[in-house]
Amino acid sequence: MLIVVYVLNYLCRFLPAVLAKPIEETLHITDGQFGLITGFYFALFYTLISLPIGFLADKTSRSKVLACGCAIWSVATAACGFAVNFIQFAASYMAVGFGEAGGVPPSYALISDYFPPGKRGTALGLFNLGMPIGASLAIAFGAAIAAAFGWETAFRGLGVIGLVAVVGILVIVKEPKRGGLDPVSAQQTKKSGFRETLFSFFSRRSLVVAALAGGITQIITAGVGAFAILFMMREKGMTLGQVAVWYALMVVIVMSAGLFVAGRSVDRFTRGSKRAYGLVPAVSLMVSLPFYISFVMAPTWPIALVCLAGCMFVNFFYLPSVITFVQQEVRPDQRALSGALMLATMNLIGIGLGPTFIGVASDYFHAISPQHSLQYAFLALLPCSVLAIALFYWLSRILAGDGRKAGEAV
């Protein structure tokens, strides 16, 4: 049920990227304005509300917080379908971010109490399959519905489906005991306050570096995710019908496989050394670089799609690593808020800057090369890959030092 809700969560978030072309044409907005809507505006609202929502989830019923969040983002998604100008669509999509802030952090905390240490990486990797499933459904059905009935109908219908899921959450998702599967030393009766959890998170260098590394990586994944379909249609010649079939299949197969393998890799390699929390994403990002460059420079959409598949498979290894690391390192009564802090940092950097940068850069390069403005904008993201690799490697060094101090294997 948590995966189903995450699928709907990501469907609502990703649908504008799928329907960017008709949305821009209907509402008369530029790439820069679209980047602001799906980037900075969304991330700002998501970040502002995620912290109090995370704290509330640590103190109350996580499943009920999740249900409320699902209800809010579903209504907001339907409202996007009634927008007739830039301001109305932007306001509605910001409200989607407001609701989605109550989706993922409570789910992370619930899963960490459903599964014991040593299995959480795989479990969280499976949960994150909601991303590729949601994205592929947005591509396949969103594109098909938009082609047949208009993009507005896709948003309205998705909002109604989300409201039905709220009932499922309340009936199916039960509250496990907080910390019930953790070692006795990790369990305690006293609950942490907001300030205590906030200080505990940001006073630990490893958690801060992990959040920064994840945020820089997300600049790439969020930026490309918001504009890849528009790029494939505008500069590679792909049609909306081809997107609905081939792009959707690529996303659901490749991203799902990548996230599952990443989760298993985290569980396997971190048994021997905590350094793997940094080394696994660092190596995966190094492998993704040639695929990314080939995707951007490919002469046709089939070649670009194959290269993007290789890039996408390894690009999301960072997510299970970072998420599992945080849930493993903090106390059970701090998990939802700590997860919210991690996501807030990552999303403010990644979603806030990624799509916004691509949109603004595309508008800038349009004056230089109207036919390849998005291509140049994508290439401008390459320094972020190098910085992300360096940060994850730094994280592995920090964890190695922490392990030596504690007398553990590194």
C-alpha positions as CSV (number, residue, x, y, z in Angstrom):
1,M,0.0,0.0,0.0
2,L,2.9,2.3,0.8
3,I,4.3,1.7,-2.7
4,V,0.9,2.3,-4.3
5,V,0.7,5.7,-2.5
6,Y,4.3,6.5,-3.6
7,V,3.3,5.7,-7.1
8,L,0.5,8.2,-6.9
9,N,2.8,10.7,-5.2
10,Y,5.3,10.5,-8.1
11,L,2.6,10.4,-10.7
12,C,1.3,13.8,-9.5
13,R,4.9,15.2,-9.3
14,F,6.0,13.9,-12.7
15,L,2.9,14.5,-14.8
16,P,3.9,18.1,-15.7
17,A,7.2,16.9,-17.1
18,V,5.4,14.5,-19.4
19,L,2.9,17.1,-20.6
20,A,5.4,20.0,-20.6
21,K,4.9,20.7,-24.4
22,P,1.1,21.0,-24.4
23,I,1.1,22.8,-21.0
24,E,3.6,25.4,-22.3
25,E,1.6,25.9,-25.5
26,T,-1.8,26.2,-23.7
27,L,-0.7,28.5,-20.9
28,H,1.9,30.4,-22.9
29,I,4.8,29.9,-20.6
30,T,8.5,29.6,-21.3
31,D,11.1,26.9,-20.4
32,G,12.3,29.2,-17.6
33,Q,8.8,29.6,-16.1
34,F,8.2,25.9,-16.4
35,G,11.5,25.2,-14.6
36,L,10.5,27.6,-11.8
37,I,7.1,25.8,-11.4
38,T,8.5,22.3,-11.3
39,G,11.7,23.3,-9.5
40,F,12.1,26.2,-7.1
41,Y,8.4,26.8,-6.4
42,F,7.6,23.2,-5.8
43,A,10.8,22.6,-3.7
44,L,10.1,25.7,-1.6
45,F,6.7,24.6,-0.5
46,Y,7.8,20.9,-0.1
47,T,10.7,22.0,2.1
48,L,8.8,24.5,4.3
49,I,6.1,22.0,5.3
50,S,8.2,18.8,5.4
51,L,9.9,19.6,8.7
52,P,6.8,20.2,10.8
53,I,5.1,17.3,9.1
54,G,8.1,15.1,9.9
55,F,8.0,16.1,13.6
56,L,4.3,15.5,13.7
57,A,4.7,12.1,12.3
58,D,7.3,11.2,14.9
59,K,4.8,12.2,17.7
60,T,1.5,11.0,16.2
61,S,0.2,8.4,13.8
62,R,2.4,8.2,10.7
63,S,-0.3,6.5,8.7
64,K,-2.8,9.3,9.4
65,V,-0.3,11.9,8.5
66,L,0.3,10.1,5.2
67,A,-3.4,9.9,4.5
68,C,-3.8,13.7,5.0
69,G,-0.8,14.4,2.8
70,C,-2.3,12.2,0.0
71,A,-5.6,14.0,0.3
72,I,-4.0,17.4,-0.1
73,W,-1.8,16.6,-3.1
74,S,-4.7,14.8,-4.8
75,V,-7.0,17.8,-4.6
76,A,-4.1,20.1,-5.7
77,T,-3.4,17.8,-8.7
78,A,-7.0,18.1,-9.8
79,A,-6.8,21.9,-9.4
80,C,-3.8,21.9,-11.9
81,G,-6.3,20.6,-14.5
82,F,-8.5,23.7,-14.1
83,A,-5.6,26.2,-14.4
84,V,-5.9,28.7,-17.2
85,N,-2.7,30.7,-16.8
86,F,0.8,30.6,-15.3
87,I,-0.2,31.9,-11.8
88,Q,-3.0,29.4,-11.3
89,F,-0.9,26.4,-12.5
90,A,2.0,27.5,-10.4
91,A,-0.1,27.9,-7.2
92,S,-1.8,24.5,-7.7
93,Y,1.5,22.7,-8.3
94,M,3.0,24.4,-5.2
95,A,0.1,22.9,-3.3
96,V,1.0,19.5,-4.7
97,G,4.4,20.0,-3.0
98,F,2.7,21.0,0.2
99,G,0.8,17.7,0.3
100,E,3.6,15.5,-0.9
101,A,5.8,16.7,2.0
102,G,3.5,14.4,4.2
103,G,4.1,11.4,1.9
104,V,7.6,10.1,1.9
105,P,9.1,10.8,5.4
106,P,6.3,9.0,7.3
107,S,6.6,6.1,4.9
108,Y,10.4,5.8,5.4
109,A,9.8,5.7,9.2
110,L,7.1,3.1,8.9
111,I,9.2,0.8,6.7
112,S,12.2,1.2,9.1
113,D,9.9,-0.3,11.8
114,Y,8.5,-3.0,9.5
115,F,12.0,-4.4,8.7
116,P,15.1,-5.0,10.9
117,P,18.6,-3.6,10.3
118,G,20.3,-5.5,7.4
119,K,17.0,-5.7,5.4
120,R,16.1,-2.0,5.3
121,G,18.2,-1.1,2.3
122,T,16.3,-3.7,0.2
123,A,13.0,-2.7,1.7
124,L,13.5,1.0,1.1
125,G,14.8,0.1,-2.4
126,L,11.6,-1.7,-3.1
127,F,9.6,1.2,-1.8
128,N,11.4,3.6,-4.1
129,L,10.1,1.5,-7.0
130,G,7.2,3.9,-6.6
131,M,9.3,6.4,-8.5
132,P,9.8,4.5,-11.8
133,I,6.3,3.0,-11.7
134,G,4.8,6.4,-11.1
135,A,6.9,8.0,-13.7
136,S,6.2,5.3,-16.3
137,L,2.4,5.5,-15.6
138,A,2.5,9.3,-15.9
139,I,4.3,8.9,-19.3
140,A,2.1,6.1,-20.6
141,F,-1.4,7.0,-19.4
142,G,-0.8,10.7,-19.0
143,A,0.4,11.0,-22.6
144,A,-2.4,8.8,-23.9
145,I,-5.1,10.6,-22.0
146,A,-3.7,14.0,-23.0
147,A,-3.5,13.0,-26.6
148,A,-7.2,11.8,-26.5
149,F,-8.9,14.3,-24.2
150,G,-6.4,17.1,-23.4
151,W,-3.8,17.5,-20.7
152,E,-6.3,19.0,-18.2
153,T,-8.3,15.7,-18.1
154,A,-5.1,13.8,-17.0
155,F,-4.6,16.0,-14.0
156,R,-8.3,15.9,-13.0
157,G,-8.6,12.1,-13.2
158,L,-5.4,11.6,-11.3
159,G,-6.7,13.8,-8.4
160,V,-9.8,11.6,-8.1
161,I,-7.8,8.4,-8.0
162,G,-5.6,9.8,-5.2
163,L,-8.6,10.5,-3.0
164,V,-9.7,6.9,-3.3
165,A,-6.2,5.8,-2.1
166,V,-6.7,7.8,1.1
167,V,-9.3,5.3,2.2
168,G,-6.8,2.5,1.4
169,I,-4.2,4.0,3.6
170,L,-6.5,4.4,6.6
171,V,-7.8,0.7,6.3
172,I,-4.5,-1.1,5.4
173,V,-1.5,0.8,6.8
174,K,-1.1,-0.1,10.5
175,E,1.3,1.6,13.0
176,P,4.2,-0.7,14.0
177,K,6.0,-0.2,17.3
178,R,8.6,2.6,17.0
179,G,12.0,0.9,17.2
180,G,10.5,-2.5,17.9
181,L,13.0,-4.2,15.6
182,D,16.1,-2.2,16.6
183,P,18.7,-3.3,19.1
184,V,17.8,-2.6,22.7
185,S,20.4,0.1,22.9
186,A,18.6,2.1,20.2
187,Q,15.3,2.0,22.0
188,Q,14.3,4.5,24.6
189,T,11.1,5.8,26.2
190,K,11.9,9.5,26.1
191,K,10.9,11.2,22.9
192,S,13.1,13.8,21.2
193,G,11.9,17.3,20.8
194,F,12.1,19.2,17.5
195,R,15.1,21.3,18.4
196,E,16.9,18.2,19.8
197,T,16.4,16.2,16.6
198,L,17.4,19.3,14.4
199,F,20.6,19.7,16.4
200,S,21.3,16.0,16.4
201,F,21.0,15.9,12.6
202,F,23.0,19.0,11.6
203,S,25.7,18.4,14.3
204,R,26.8,15.2,12.6
205,R,29.1,15.8,9.7
206,S,28.3,12.5,8.0
207,L,24.6,13.3,7.8
208,V,25.2,16.8,6.5
209,V,27.6,15.6,3.8
210,A,25.2,12.8,2.8
211,A,22.4,15.4,2.4
212,L,24.6,17.7,0.4
213,A,25.8,14.9,-1.8
214,G,22.3,13.7,-2.4
215,G,21.1,17.2,-3.2
216,I,23.9,17.9,-5.7
217,T,23.1,14.5,-7.4
218,Q,19.4,15.4,-7.4
219,I,20.2,18.6,-9.4
220,I,21.0,16.3,-12.2
221,T,18.2,13.7,-11.8
222,A,15.5,16.3,-11.2
223,G,16.7,18.7,-13.9
224,V,16.9,16.0,-16.5
225,G,13.7,14.4,-15.3
226,A,11.8,17.6,-15.7
227,F,13.0,18.3,-19.2
228,A,14.1,15.0,-20.8
229,I,10.7,14.3,-22.5
230,L,10.5,17.8,-23.9
231,F,14.2,17.4,-25.0
232,M,13.5,14.1,-26.7
233,M,10.4,15.6,-28.5
234,R,11.8,19.0,-29.4
235,E,15.5,18.1,-30.3
236,K,15.5,14.3,-31.0
237,G,12.2,14.1,-33.0
238,M,10.2,11.8,-30.6
239,T,6.4,12.0,-30.8
240,L,4.0,11.9,-27.9
241,G,2.8,8.4,-29.0
242,Q,6.4,7.1,-29.0
243,V,7.0,8.7,-25.6
244,A,3.9,6.9,-24.2
245,V,5.3,3.5,-25.3
246,W,9.1,3.5,-25.5
247,Y,10.0,6.1,-22.9
248,A,7.5,4.7,-20.4
249,L,8.9,1.1,-20.9
250,M,12.5,2.3,-20.5
251,V,11.7,4.2,-17.2
252,V,9.7,1.4,-15.5
253,I,12.2,-1.4,-16.4
254,V,15.5,0.5,-16.1
255,M,14.9,2.7,-13.1
256,S,13.1,-0.2,-11.2
257,A,16.1,-2.5,-11.8
258,G,18.5,0.2,-10.8
259,L,16.7,1.0,-7.5
260,F,16.3,-2.7,-6.6
261,V,20.0,-3.5,-7.4
262,A,21.0,-0.4,-5.4
263,G,19.0,-1.4,-2.4
264,R,20.5,-4.9,-2.4
265,S,24.0,-3.5,-2.9
266,V,23.6,-1.2,0.1
267,D,22.6,-4.1,2.3
268,R,25.4,-6.3,1.0
269,F,28.3,-3.9,1.0
270,T,27.5,-2.0,4.3
271,R,27.7,-5.3,6.2
272,G,31.4,-5.2,5.8
273,S,32.0,-1.4,6.0
274,K,29.9,1.7,6.4
275,R,32.1,3.3,3.8
276,A,29.8,1.7,1.2
277,Y,27.2,4.3,2.0
278,G,29.5,6.8,0.2
279,L,31.4,4.5,-2.2
280,V,28.4,2.9,-3.8
281,P,26.9,6.1,-5.1
282,A,30.3,7.6,-5.9
283,V,31.2,4.7,-8.2
284,S,27.7,4.6,-9.8
285,L,27.9,8.3,-10.7
286,M,31.3,7.8,-12.3
287,V,29.9,5.0,-14.4
288,S,26.9,7.2,-15.4
289,L,29.0,10.1,-16.9
290,P,29.8,8.6,-20.3
291,F,26.2,7.5,-20.7
292,Y,24.9,10.9,-19.8
293,I,27.2,12.7,-22.3
294,S,26.2,10.2,-25.0
295,F,22.5,10.7,-24.3
296,V,22.8,14.5,-24.7
297,M,24.9,14.3,-27.9
298,A,23.0,11.4,-29.6
299,P,21.9,12.1,-33.2
300,T,18.5,10.3,-33.0
301,W,16.0,9.5,-30.3
302,P,16.5,5.7,-30.3
303,I,20.2,6.1,-29.6
304,A,19.5,8.8,-27.0
305,L,17.0,6.5,-25.3
306,V,19.5,3.6,-25.0
307,C,22.1,6.0,-23.5
308,L,19.6,7.5,-21.1
309,A,18.7,3.9,-20.0
310,G,22.3,3.2,-19.1
311,C,22.6,6.6,-17.2
312,M,19.3,6.0,-15.4
313,F,20.2,2.5,-14.2
314,V,23.1,3.8,-12.2
315,N,22.1,7.4,-11.5
316,F,19.7,6.5,-8.7
317,F,22.1,4.3,-6.6
318,Y,22.5,7.3,-4.4
319,L,18.9,7.3,-3.1
320,P,18.7,3.9,-1.2
321,S,22.3,4.6,0.1
322,V,21.4,8.0,1.6
323,I,18.0,7.1,2.8
324,T,19.1,3.8,4.5
325,F,22.1,5.6,6.1
326,V,19.9,8.2,7.7
327,Q,17.3,5.7,9.0
328,Q,20.0,3.5,10.3
329,E,22.0,6.2,12.1
330,V,19.3,8.1,14.0
331,R,17.1,7.0,16.9
332,P,13.7,5.4,16.2
333,D,11.8,8.4,17.6
334,Q,13.8,10.7,15.2
335,R,13.3,8.9,12.0
336,A,10.4,10.7,10.4
337,L,11.8,14.2,11.1
338,S,15.4,13.1,10.2
339,G,14.1,11.7,7.0
340,A,12.2,15.0,6.4
341,L,15.4,17.0,7.1
342,M,17.3,14.8,4.6
343,L,14.7,15.2,2.0
344,A,14.2,18.9,2.6
345,T,17.9,19.5,2.1
346,M,18.1,17.3,-0.9
347,N,15.0,18.7,-2.5
348,L,15.7,22.3,-1.8
349,I,19.1,21.9,-3.6
350,G,18.1,19.3,-6.2
351,I,14.5,20.0,-7.2
352,G,14.9,23.7,-6.3
353,L,17.9,24.2,-8.5
354,G,17.8,21.4,-11.1
355,P,14.7,22.2,-13.2
356,T,15.1,25.9,-12.5
357,F,18.6,25.9,-13.9
358,I,17.7,23.8,-16.9
359,G,14.8,26.1,-17.8
360,V,16.7,29.4,-17.3
361,A,19.8,28.0,-19.2
362,S,17.6,26.8,-22.1
363,D,16.0,30.3,-22.4
364,Y,19.6,31.8,-22.4
365,F,21.0,29.4,-25.0
366,H,17.9,29.8,-27.2
367,A,19.3,33.1,-28.4
368,I,22.6,31.3,-29.4
369,S,21.2,28.0,-30.7
370,P,17.4,27.8,-30.9
371,Q,17.4,24.2,-32.1
372,H,19.7,22.9,-29.3
373,S,19.1,25.1,-26.3
374,L,18.2,22.2,-24.0
375,Q,21.2,20.2,-25.2
376,Y,23.5,23.0,-24.0
377,A,21.6,23.3,-20.8
378,F,22.0,19.6,-20.1
379,L,25.8,19.8,-20.8
380,A,26.0,22.7,-18.3
381,L,25.1,20.3,-15.5
382,L,28.2,18.2,-15.9
383,P,30.2,20.0,-13.1
384,C,27.4,18.9,-10.7
385,S,28.3,15.2,-11.4
386,V,31.9,15.8,-10.5
387,L,31.0,17.6,-7.3
388,A,28.6,14.9,-6.3
389,I,31.2,12.2,-6.8
390,A,33.7,14.2,-4.7
391,L,31.1,14.6,-1.9
392,F,30.2,10.9,-1.8
393,Y,33.8,10.0,-1.7
394,W,34.3,12.5,1.2
395,L,31.4,10.8,3.0
396,S,33.2,7.4,2.6
397,R,36.3,8.9,4.2
398,I,34.3,10.4,7.1
399,L,32.7,7.0,7.8
400,A,36.0,5.3,7.6
401,G,37.3,7.7,10.3
402,D,34.2,7.2,12.4
403,G,34.7,3.4,12.1
404,R,38.3,3.6,13.2
405,K,37.4,5.6,16.3
406,A,34.7,3.1,17.2
407,G,37.0,0.2,16.5
408,E,34.8,-1.1,13.7
409,A,35.7,-2.6,10.3
410,V,36.1,0.1,7.6
